[in-house]
Amino acid sequence: MESKFSKVKVNNEIELCRVSDMKVKAMVERALLEARISYFIKWEKQGLFSSSKKQSCIFQVNEWQRELAEQAIANLGDEAESKIKYIMKKTDTLF
């Protein structure tokens, strides 16, 4: 028997922030895990003629946990937070 929720597609993820520094990425991951916040990392593809060789990733979280995630990142300190760019927009892909 199929439940009525099995055909429902839910997209309640938001793109929280973009990180290019891998040390800061590890700090953000640790902070989110310690705060028990579920997240997804989306790696950005670089263009063929991109001048930047840095990889960057986008942290996605459930929109209901946005405030907790922001607080967890803010607790990392100003130095780490200066290397984080907040996006705060709904994702446009369905999983």
Summary of the structure (lengths in Angstrom):
residues: 95
radius of gyration: 15.3
end to end distance: 23.1
largest distance: 54.0
contacts: 221
relative contact order: 0.31
helix: 31%
strand: 26%
